[in-house]
Amino acid sequence: MRRLLWKEWQEQRWWMLSWVIGAVLLSALGKGVCPAVETPNPSPWFVAILGLALLNGLAGFGSELKGQRAPFLFSRAVSWKQVLAAKVLLGLAAVIITTLACTAANIVSCPALYKPFITPAQAWGALLAVALMTGVPYLLGLTCSIVLPGLAGGMLVLLVGVGLVGGAGYTLDSLFHRHGFVFLAGAVILLLVVIPVVVTRFGLTLTAGERVVRVAALTLALLLAGLLLDISPLGKILQDRFYSAQPVQSASVSPTGKFVYFSTYRENTGFSHIWERRADGRRYNLPYQAGSNLSWWLEGDLLLVQTHTEDWRRVLAVTRWAGDKPQTLFMRDLESGMLEETVPILVAPDRQRLFLIRGQYFQLLDLAANRASVYNWQKQMPVPDIAKAPEPAQASLGPCWWESDTVIGYLAPDGRRFLDVRVLPETAAAEATRE
């Protein structure tokens, strides 16, 4: 076994080193799995580590089959169970090292404002997330590598397998209106474990056709078992228990660190949006709809959320601390699409007003006066009614700024201009309402 492990290390060391070192570096740079939220969400950069773990697995048995080392190993006093064990043990060592090092780097690189939210349970959740994100792709690649020779053969098997799993999931959704939780969490994991174990138990034949038939039969049998289990009463019970016990939660801290915005979801109660004052831990429910909200913290601890009304019209909600509780002001959004992070949002120096740029419009919100206004900077005139205003279009506008608490400065194509927001009338259909 030691010689098999040494052989695997010599063949796979550069791939595994790139996998482990890359994951630790990304985590140290803050691009890993944040341990400050209950449901860890990795950075998109971390997907590269999943790819490296998958490639390590795909090169497992495939390299033996293509490099003609399989007949040599098959002729020796070495069982395929030992060959499989060597590959799994080496991958497991890489997963453990990556998981521990990445979790430590994630905690160290976490922003200071978020570190008080790191509990042992959340650190364990982030550790488990890294382990699954690296271990499952490696096992998946290793499973796919036992069918056809070479890296290309493993990728082909992977694509076919993804198609089968996706088709089964679509069948569950379209015919039975189920999310396929038990199917995905049960049958797919069985595929990763059962196929290598069963195939190696009864001999990994050197005939490609026989390997294809064996793996295909096992795959279809397990997928069918997963489908039947998911549509059964037991599958529904397991799914309901999982969702009722696992809230989906995200948290963001205000610029001063005084307040926190939480968004939680439970299967039995739906979405909840919570404002917490960190000084005493008091929590307040915010009047936001559903869960598909985009949120930003602005200067002065102003929370801007793009949400919608009950009839699915886009609105902008600005929440601020009003002495003894949070106060929210709603304003209808000019655009029906999602608010992008690139849209400039500027807060007045006195924190009583803010405006954002929507194409040729300035959309202003006066928090103190509880009113909303829209100004067309191209035509240099206020918009009397949002409902009758043309859709925002792309427009060339230079830098914008607050010249004072009540005056906006901006650089138009024909020069610098200033706008006193106090003279703007309230725009009809802007629907500035306070809750």
Secondary structure, 3 states (H helix, E strand, C coil): CHHHHHHHHHHHHHHHHHHHHHHHHHHHCCCCECCCCCCCCECHHHHHHHHHHHHHHHCHHHHHHHCCHHHHHHHCCCCHHHHHHHHHHHHHHHHHHHHHHHHHHHHHHCCCCCHHHCCHHHHHHHHHHHHHHHHHHHHHHHHHCCCCCHHHHHHHHHHHHHHHHHHHHHHHHHHHCCCCHHHHHHHHHHHHHHHHHHHHHCCCCCCHHHHHHHHHHHHHHHHHHHHHHHCCHHHHHHHHHHHHHCCEEEEEECCCCCEEEEEEEECCCEEEEEEEECCCCEEEECCCCCCCCEEEEECCCEEEEEEECCCCCEEEEEEEECCCCEEEEEEECCCCCCCCCCCCEEECCCCCEEEEEECCEEEEEECCCCEEEEEECCCCEECCEHHHCCCCCCCCCCCEEECCCCEEEEEECCEEEEEEHHHCCCCECCCCEEC
